[in-house]
Amino acid sequence: SAGLTEEQKEFQKVALDFATKEMAPHMAEWDEKEIFPVDTMRKAAQLGFGGIYVKPDVGGSGLSRLDTSVIFEALSTGCTSTTAYMSIHNMCVWMIDTFGNEEQRHRFCPSLCSMEKFASYCLTEPGSGSDAASLLTSAQRKGDTYVLNGSKAFISGGGDTDVYVVMCRTGGPGPKGISCLVLEKGMPGLSFGKKEKKVGWNSQPTRAVIFEDCVVPVGNRLGAEGQGFSIAMKGLNGGRINIASCSLGAAHASVLLAQEHLTVRKQFGEPLANNQYLQFRLAEMATRLVAARLMVRNAARALQEGREDAAVLCSMAKLFATDECFAICNQALQMHGGYGYLKDYAVQQFVRDIRVHQILEGTNEVMRMIVARNLLQG
């Protein structure tokens, strides 16, 4: 909590208490039985965590990006997979709040901020992941409706959620032909693929989202036609901070688990904590965690302030934090020896749950491209 205001320390304490009491005791069960913990998330929404950086007039908490990062890091110590879904939900509500008109904001945001309803973000397609501007899902304008055809892949919450923020092609090729529509579960022509079997992130369902002559009112479009790609990218800047914050929480929890294991486990007649090599590795883990945290919080401030370098700082923070935090969790597992590979020990779940953070919200290879492009154009 170094460098945080008293108010931010209070947010952190509330989130840590919630993670300890409401999430951590159930983390393994949610993973093993693939439970989407709706009731727990609604309890979190009562604390204001359903629309953290959404304006208060539609039920949001109106907090800053730094406040949000602190909250997601704290929650992630209790269950990284569930917190990561909550971060995606928050991003969707923010997009509606920021780019929707007054009617759309008041229609969608209150029930999403209370988590009475849940949201999913639909950008990736089977044939366009990193190259999002080449997406093929089409929306043909017919009078006061759009007719959608296509599919989205790897959609967190898909099939179990109520609102889908969908990027689709209303114009020609490239980013300028993309628009953003908000779909609601139950619309004719909207269906879902099978529930994917994943290495981690098992407390949130992942499915393909399929559109077959799906009719959507023009009144469900966010912003103007052709603005969708810009909306998607602005959403992802925050999403990158959010997912990096979830990685920080997993790494923080893993450092504590390693610290405890080194203290209680004995080899060659003395505690592992007496081994200088392991002491040094633990010191390195803690140092890398603090470095990653400072980088994420710096990017969160830049995004909040609307600074020109915000997008590249978000990319740097996402790249650095997700890589470093995965290495920290993996090292914590190694320190547990054979015990670390047992599902009775939480450290293996943190490793499985944050591995995907190096892939989603823009792969870390794409983050390198963004940073390099910024440097070479600068």
C-alpha positions as CSV (number, residue, x, y, z in Angstrom):
1,S,0.0,0.0,0.0
2,A,3.0,2.3,-0.2
3,G,2.2,5.5,-2.0
4,L,-1.6,5.1,-1.7
5,T,-3.9,7.6,-0.2
6,E,-5.9,6.8,3.0
7,E,-9.0,6.3,0.9
8,Q,-7.1,3.9,-1.5
9,K,-5.8,1.9,1.5
10,E,-9.4,1.5,2.7
11,F,-10.5,0.2,-0.8
12,Q,-7.6,-2.2,-0.6
13,K,-8.5,-3.4,2.8
14,V,-12.1,-4.0,1.9
15,A,-11.1,-5.9,-1.2
16,L,-8.5,-8.0,0.6
17,D,-11.0,-8.9,3.4
18,F,-13.6,-9.9,0.7
19,A,-10.9,-12.0,-1.1
20,T,-9.9,-13.7,2.1
21,K,-13.4,-14.5,3.4
22,E,-15.6,-14.8,0.3
23,M,-13.2,-16.0,-2.4
24,A,-10.1,-17.9,-1.2
25,P,-12.0,-20.6,0.7
26,H,-13.9,-21.5,-2.5
27,M,-11.2,-21.0,-5.1
28,A,-10.3,-24.7,-5.5
29,E,-13.9,-25.8,-5.6
30,W,-14.8,-23.2,-8.3
31,D,-11.9,-24.4,-10.3
32,E,-12.5,-28.1,-9.9
33,K,-16.3,-28.0,-10.5
34,E,-16.1,-25.2,-13.0
35,I,-18.6,-23.0,-11.0
36,F,-19.3,-19.5,-12.2
37,P,-19.7,-17.9,-8.7
38,V,-22.6,-15.5,-9.5
39,D,-23.7,-15.0,-5.9
40,T,-20.2,-14.1,-4.7
41,M,-19.8,-11.6,-7.5
42,R,-23.1,-10.0,-6.7
43,K,-21.8,-9.6,-3.1
44,A,-18.7,-7.9,-4.5
45,A,-21.0,-5.6,-6.5
46,Q,-22.7,-4.5,-3.2
47,L,-19.2,-3.2,-2.3
48,G,-19.1,-1.2,-5.5
49,F,-17.0,-3.6,-7.5
50,G,-19.5,-4.2,-10.4
51,G,-18.8,-0.8,-12.1
52,I,-15.7,0.5,-10.4
53,Y,-14.8,3.2,-12.9
54,V,-18.3,3.9,-14.1
55,K,-20.1,7.2,-13.4
56,P,-22.2,7.2,-10.2
57,D,-25.4,8.4,-12.0
58,V,-25.9,4.9,-13.5
59,G,-24.9,3.0,-10.4
60,G,-21.1,3.0,-10.8
61,S,-18.5,3.8,-8.1
62,G,-16.8,6.6,-10.1
63,L,-13.3,5.6,-8.9
64,S,-10.0,6.2,-10.7
65,R,-8.0,3.7,-12.8
66,L,-5.4,3.5,-10.0
67,D,-8.2,2.7,-7.4
68,T,-9.4,0.0,-9.8
69,S,-5.9,-1.5,-10.1
70,V,-5.5,-1.7,-6.3
71,I,-9.0,-3.3,-6.0
72,F,-8.4,-6.0,-8.7
73,E,-4.9,-6.8,-7.3
74,A,-6.4,-7.4,-3.9
75,L,-9.4,-9.4,-5.1
76,S,-7.1,-11.6,-7.2
77,T,-5.3,-12.9,-4.1
78,G,-8.6,-14.7,-3.4
79,C,-9.4,-16.1,-6.8
80,T,-7.6,-14.8,-9.9
81,S,-10.0,-16.4,-12.4
82,T,-13.1,-14.9,-10.9
83,T,-11.4,-11.5,-10.5
84,A,-10.2,-11.6,-14.2
85,Y,-13.8,-12.1,-15.3
86,M,-15.0,-9.2,-13.1
87,S,-12.3,-7.0,-14.8
88,I,-13.7,-7.9,-18.2
89,H,-17.3,-7.1,-17.0
90,N,-16.1,-3.8,-15.6
91,M,-14.5,-2.9,-19.0
92,C,-17.8,-3.7,-20.8
93,V,-19.8,-1.5,-18.5
94,W,-17.3,1.3,-18.9
95,M,-17.5,1.1,-22.7
96,I,-21.3,1.5,-22.5
97,D,-21.1,4.3,-19.9
98,T,-18.4,6.1,-21.9
99,F,-19.6,5.7,-25.5
100,G,-23.3,5.1,-25.1
101,N,-25.9,7.8,-25.2
102,E,-28.0,8.7,-22.1
103,E,-30.8,6.3,-23.0
104,Q,-28.3,3.4,-23.4
105,R,-26.4,4.3,-20.3
106,H,-29.5,4.3,-18.1
107,R,-30.9,1.2,-19.9
108,F,-27.8,-1.1,-19.5
109,C,-25.5,0.2,-16.8
110,P,-27.5,0.0,-13.5
111,S,-28.2,-3.7,-13.8
112,L,-24.6,-4.4,-14.8
113,C,-23.1,-2.3,-12.0
114,S,-25.2,-4.3,-9.5
115,M,-24.2,-7.5,-11.3
116,E,-27.9,-8.4,-11.5
117,K,-26.8,-8.9,-15.1
118,F,-23.3,-9.8,-16.4
119,A,-21.5,-8.7,-19.6
120,S,-19.1,-10.2,-22.1
121,Y,-16.7,-8.6,-24.5
122,C,-16.8,-10.0,-28.1
123,L,-13.8,-9.0,-30.3
124,T,-11.7,-12.1,-31.0
125,E,-12.9,-14.4,-33.9
126,P,-11.7,-17.9,-34.9
127,G,-9.6,-16.3,-37.7
128,S,-8.7,-12.9,-36.2
129,G,-7.0,-12.7,-32.8
130,S,-4.1,-10.4,-32.7
131,D,-5.2,-9.0,-36.1
132,A,-8.5,-7.6,-34.7
133,A,-8.9,-5.1,-37.6
134,S,-9.5,-8.0,-40.0
135,L,-12.6,-9.3,-38.1
136,L,-15.3,-10.7,-40.4
137,T,-18.5,-10.7,-38.3
138,S,-20.8,-8.6,-40.5
139,A,-23.7,-6.3,-39.6
140,Q,-25.9,-5.3,-42.5
141,R,-28.1,-2.3,-42.0
142,K,-31.8,-3.0,-42.8
143,G,-34.0,0.0,-41.8
144,D,-33.7,0.5,-38.1
145,T,-32.0,-2.8,-37.5
146,Y,-28.7,-4.6,-38.2
147,V,-28.6,-8.2,-39.2
148,L,-25.5,-9.9,-37.8
149,N,-23.7,-13.0,-39.2
150,G,-20.5,-14.5,-38.0
151,S,-18.9,-15.8,-34.7
152,K,-16.7,-14.8,-31.9
153,A,-14.2,-17.1,-30.1
154,F,-12.8,-17.5,-26.6
155,I,-15.6,-15.3,-25.0
156,S,-15.3,-15.1,-21.2
157,G,-18.8,-15.7,-19.7
158,G,-20.2,-16.6,-23.1
159,G,-23.6,-18.3,-22.8
160,D,-23.9,-17.5,-19.0
161,T,-23.9,-13.7,-19.3
162,D,-26.7,-11.4,-20.4
163,V,-25.1,-8.5,-22.4
164,Y,-22.6,-8.8,-25.2
165,V,-20.5,-5.9,-26.4
166,V,-19.8,-7.0,-30.0
167,M,-17.4,-5.6,-32.6
168,C,-18.7,-6.2,-36.1
169,R,-18.1,-5.0,-39.7
170,T,-20.7,-2.4,-40.9
171,G,-18.4,-1.0,-43.6
172,G,-15.4,-1.8,-45.8
173,P,-12.2,-3.7,-44.8
174,G,-9.8,-2.4,-42.1
175,P,-10.4,-0.7,-38.7
176,K,-12.7,2.1,-40.1
177,G,-15.3,-0.4,-41.2
178,I,-15.9,-1.7,-37.6
179,S,-18.9,-0.7,-35.4
180,C,-19.9,-1.6,-31.8
181,L,-23.3,-3.2,-31.0
182,V,-24.7,-4.2,-27.6
183,L,-26.6,-7.5,-27.8
184,E,-28.8,-9.1,-25.2
185,K,-29.1,-12.8,-24.4
186,G,-32.3,-14.2,-26.0
187,M,-32.2,-12.1,-29.2
188,P,-33.2,-14.4,-32.1
189,G,-30.2,-15.7,-34.0
190,L,-27.8,-15.4,-31.0
191,S,-26.4,-18.8,-29.9
192,F,-23.4,-20.3,-28.2
193,G,-20.8,-23.0,-28.8
194,K,-19.8,-25.7,-26.4
195,K,-18.2,-24.8,-23.1
196,E,-14.4,-24.9,-23.6
197,K,-12.2,-27.1,-21.4
198,K,-9.3,-24.9,-20.3
199,V,-6.0,-25.2,-18.4
200,G,-7.1,-22.4,-15.9
201,W,-9.7,-19.7,-15.6
202,N,-12.2,-22.5,-14.8
203,S,-14.5,-20.4,-12.6
204,Q,-15.6,-18.5,-15.7
205,P,-17.2,-20.3,-18.7
206,T,-15.7,-19.7,-22.2
207,R,-17.7,-20.3,-25.3
208,A,-18.0,-19.2,-28.9
209,V,-20.7,-16.7,-29.5
210,I,-22.5,-17.3,-32.8
211,F,-24.7,-14.9,-34.9
212,E,-27.0,-16.3,-37.5
213,D,-29.2,-13.6,-39.1
214,C,-29.3,-12.0,-35.6
215,V,-31.5,-8.9,-35.6
216,V,-30.2,-6.0,-33.4
217,P,-31.9,-2.5,-33.2
218,V,-29.8,0.4,-34.5
219,G,-30.5,1.9,-31.1
220,N,-28.1,-0.7,-29.6
221,R,-25.1,0.7,-31.5
222,L,-22.5,2.5,-29.3
223,G,-21.2,5.6,-30.9
224,A,-21.2,6.2,-34.7
225,E,-20.8,3.7,-37.4
226,G,-17.1,3.1,-37.9
227,Q,-16.2,4.0,-34.4
228,G,-16.1,0.4,-33.1
229,F,-12.3,-0.2,-33.5
230,S,-11.5,2.9,-31.6
231,I,-13.9,2.0,-28.8
232,A,-12.4,-1.5,-28.7
233,M,-8.8,-0.2,-28.4
234,K,-9.7,2.4,-25.7
235,G,-11.4,-0.4,-23.8
236,L,-8.4,-2.6,-24.1
237,N,-6.0,0.0,-22.7
238,G,-7.9,-0.2,-19.4
239,G,-8.3,-4.0,-19.8
240,R,-4.5,-4.4,-20.0
241,I,-4.1,-2.5,-16.7
242,N,-6.9,-4.7,-15.2
243,I,-5.5,-8.0,-16.2
244,A,-2.0,-6.9,-15.2
245,S,-3.4,-6.1,-11.8
246,C,-5.0,-9.5,-11.5
247,S,-1.5,-11.0,-12.2
248,L,-0.1,-8.9,-9.4
249,G,-2.6,-10.4,-7.0
250,A,-1.7,-13.9,-8.0
251,A,2.0,-13.2,-7.7
252,H,1.5,-11.5,-4.3
253,A,-0.4,-14.6,-3.0
254,S,2.2,-16.9,-4.4
255,V,5.1,-15.1,-2.7
256,L,3.3,-15.5,0.6
257,L,2.6,-19.2,0.0
258,A,6.3,-19.7,-0.8
259,Q,7.4,-17.7,2.2
260,E,5.2,-19.9,4.4
261,H,6.4,-23.2,2.8
262,L,10.1,-22.3,3.2
263,T,9.5,-21.7,6.9
264,V,7.7,-24.9,7.7
265,R,9.3,-27.4,5.3
266,K,12.5,-29.1,6.5
267,Q,15.2,-30.7,4.3
268,F,18.6,-32.0,5.4
269,G,17.6,-31.3,9.0
270,E,16.8,-27.7,8.8
271,P,14.0,-25.4,7.4
272,L,14.2,-24.5,3.7
273,A,14.2,-20.9,4.8
274,N,17.9,-21.4,6.0
275,N,19.0,-22.1,2.4
276,Q,20.7,-19.0,1.0
277,Y,19.9,-19.9,-2.6
278,L,16.1,-20.0,-1.8
279,Q,16.4,-16.9,0.3
280,F,17.9,-15.1,-2.8
281,R,15.2,-16.5,-5.1
282,L,12.5,-15.3,-2.7
283,A,14.1,-11.8,-2.5
284,E,14.2,-11.7,-6.3
285,M,10.5,-12.7,-6.5
286,A,9.5,-9.9,-4.1
287,T,11.6,-7.4,-5.9
288,R,10.1,-8.2,-9.3
289,L,6.6,-8.1,-7.8
290,V,7.2,-4.5,-6.5
291,A,8.7,-3.4,-9.8
292,A,5.7,-4.8,-11.7
293,R,3.3,-3.2,-9.3
294,L,4.9,0.3,-9.7
295,M,4.8,-0.1,-13.5
296,V,1.1,-1.0,-13.5
297,R,0.2,1.8,-11.1
298,N,2.2,4.3,-13.2
299,A,0.3,3.3,-16.3
300,A,-3.0,3.5,-14.5
301,R,-2.3,7.1,-13.5
302,A,-1.3,7.9,-17.1
303,L,-4.6,6.4,-18.4
304,Q,-6.6,8.3,-15.8
305,E,-5.0,11.6,-16.7
306,G,-5.5,11.0,-20.4
307,R,-1.8,11.4,-21.1
308,E,-0.4,11.0,-24.7
309,D,1.8,8.1,-23.6
310,A,-0.9,6.2,-21.8
311,A,-1.5,3.5,-24.5
312,V,2.2,2.6,-24.7
313,L,2.6,2.6,-20.9
314,C,-0.4,0.3,-20.6
315,S,1.2,-2.0,-23.1
316,M,4.5,-1.9,-21.3
317,A,2.8,-2.6,-17.9
318,K,0.8,-5.5,-19.3
319,L,3.9,-7.0,-21.0
320,F,6.1,-6.7,-18.0
321,A,3.7,-7.5,-15.2
322,T,2.1,-10.6,-16.8
323,D,5.5,-12.0,-17.8
324,E,7.1,-11.3,-14.4
325,C,4.1,-12.4,-12.3
326,F,3.9,-15.7,-14.2
327,A,7.6,-16.3,-13.5
328,I,7.0,-15.5,-9.8
329,C,4.1,-17.9,-9.5
330,N,6.1,-20.6,-11.3
331,Q,9.1,-20.1,-9.1
332,A,6.8,-20.3,-6.0
333,L,5.5,-23.7,-7.3
334,Q,9.1,-24.9,-7.8
335,M,9.9,-23.9,-4.2
336,H,7.0,-26.2,-3.1
337,G,8.7,-29.2,-4.8
338,G,6.4,-32.1,-5.4
339,Y,3.7,-30.5,-3.2
340,G,3.4,-27.6,-5.6
341,Y,2.1,-29.9,-8.3
342,L,-0.7,-31.2,-6.1
343,K,-4.1,-29.6,-6.4
344,D,-4.4,-29.5,-2.6
345,Y,-1.9,-26.6,-2.8
346,A,-3.1,-23.3,-4.1
347,V,0.1,-22.3,-5.8
348,Q,-0.5,-24.5,-8.8
349,Q,-3.9,-22.9,-9.4
350,F,-2.3,-19.4,-9.5
351,V,0.2,-20.7,-12.1
352,R,-2.7,-22.1,-14.3
353,D,-4.9,-19.1,-13.9
354,I,-2.4,-16.4,-14.8
355,R,-0.7,-18.2,-17.7
356,V,-3.4,-16.9,-20.1
357,H,-2.8,-13.3,-19.0
358,Q,0.3,-13.3,-21.4
359,I,-2.1,-14.1,-24.3
360,L,-5.4,-12.1,-23.8
361,E,-6.1,-8.4,-23.9
362,G,-3.5,-8.4,-26.7
363,T,-0.7,-11.0,-26.6
364,N,2.6,-10.0,-25.1
365,E,4.1,-10.2,-28.6
366,V,1.6,-7.6,-29.8
367,M,2.5,-5.5,-26.7
368,R,6.2,-5.6,-27.9
369,M,5.0,-4.4,-31.3
370,I,3.1,-1.5,-29.9
371,V,6.1,-0.4,-27.8
372,A,8.6,-0.8,-30.6
373,R,6.4,1.1,-33.1
374,N,6.0,3.9,-30.5
375,L,9.8,4.1,-30.1
376,L,10.6,4.0,-33.8
377,Q,8.0,6.6,-34.7
378,G,9.0,8.8,-31.8
